């Protein structure tokens, strides 16, 4: 299991990867998406929970296809992180 998936699971309290659902539609997630790509995110921010969002295959493809869609996903993910206890000032 990759480090970013472990970080995601720990923050949201998942015991297995099979429990993770797409944050957009609730279907089983197949990927933990980097909201800000690894290639442009500061190295110390890449694997922060605010940059990691679980998505199903369809929504992961949509996130890569459109900046507007990815921006919408950032908003949805930010709300979920805040509900789970992420301090409001911690963001990428």
N, C-alpha and C positions, 0 to 999 in steps of 0.2 A: 504494500500500500504506500502511496506517495505521501511525502510530508504534508502537502497542502490538504489532502483529504483527511489525514489524521487531525490536523488543526481544526478543520471544519467539524469533524465528528465530535471532538472534545468540547468545542464551544457550545454546540447544540445538544450535547448529551447522548449522541447515538452510540450504541454498542457495536453495531455491525453496519457495513456499508449498504446492506440491503434495506435498512430502515430509512435511508435518506430519500426524500421525495423532492420533486421539482418545486422550487419556491414559487413558480409562476402558476402551474396548473395542478399540482398535487400528484402527478404521475410519478412512477419510480424514476429517480434521477440516475443518469448514466455518467455524468461528468460534474466535476466541481470546476466551474468556469472562473477564469481570472477576469474581473470586470475591467481592470486596467491591465493591458497586456504585459507579460513579463519583460518584454523587450523595451518598454518605455517607463515602467514603474520603477521608482527608486528601490534599490536592492533590499533595503530594510523594511519596505512596505509590501513587497510582492506577496508574501504568505501571511499577511494580516487578515483576520477574519472579515474585515470590511471590504476586502478585495476578492473574496471567495464566495461564489454563489452556486448552489446545486441546481442543475437544470437537466431536464430530459433531453433526448437527442434532438427533437424538433426545435425546442427553445434554445438549445445551445447553438444550433445552426443559425437561427434567427439573430441571436446576439452577435454573431460574427458577420452577418450579412448587412446589418444596419446600425449606424451609430445611434440613431434615435431609439431603436429597440433596446440597445445596450444601456442607454441612459434611463429608459423606463425600468429596466431590470435593476439598475443601481438604486433607484428610489425604493422599489419593492424590497430589495435586500436590506437596505439601510433601516427601514421600518422593522423588519424581522430582527435585525441585530439589536436595535434599541429595546425591543420588547424582551429580548433575552438577556439584557443587562449590559450591553456595550456602552461605555461612557460616551455621551454626545460629542465630546471634543476629540474622540479617537476616530480618525478617518484618514483615508489615503488621499 
